[in-house]
């Protein structure tokens, strides 16, 4: 798990809100992500932000902020398509990162000093009662968030 990606994402988020107001939204476009560039959860958000809004772009830092961005005002709004090349690499990296989170959580460790990530951890690593669970997947939570907002996700297996 790369703490530098968490720090980089924090800086991108702070800089984005310092310099940007609400952006005009595009819709109906294809956002391309390179799965080989995603090696943990924050790198997913870094790649998504850059794909949507260019270098230094922001488009979420956790599940709740992704949900907010998908409501508009962050450069794109649904409907649109996210196309993920090498999606299996990205899914495995995210799930591996989540498993590292789960182990630290069970040991009583703090993951990062950010309540948003802690909320994501509880949502994807615990059942409804707050007990540790291994049945929830962060990747699935991402896909469900996109689906709720009418964002189509296409993996490389679907386009060759």
Secondary structure, 3 states (H helix, E strand, C coil): CCHHHHHHHHHHHHHHHHHCCCCCCECCCEEEEEHHHCCCHHHHHHHHHHHHHCCCCCCCCCHHHHHHHCCCCCCECCCEEEEEECHHHHHHHHHHHHHHHHHHHHCCCCCCCCHHHHHHHHHHHECCCCCECCCCCHHHHHHHHHHHCCEEEEEHHHHC
